[in-house]
Amino acid sequence: MKKDVTHRIEYYTRKVAQRAAVHPSKKQPRFYKYRGQCLLAYKELMHEEIRMYQEARSC
C-alpha cells in the first residue's frame, strides 16, 4: 500500500516535532542517534514524490 503525500507530510512533521521536543541540554534517547539523518533522507524522498505528484497533475 502506497502512502498518500499528505500522510507522508503528517508523519514527517510529527517525527520532527518529537525530536525537537527534547531539550538540547538533556541527553537524547538512544534511538534518536540517527533520527536526524533518517528524517533528512525521508524529507528528500517526500519532496521527490511531491514533485512527481505535481507533474502528474499538470499533465
Buried (B, 14 or more C-beta within 10 A) or exposed (E): EEEEEEEBBEEBEEBBEEBEEEEEEEEEEEEEEEBEEEBEEBBEEBEEBEEEEEEEEEE
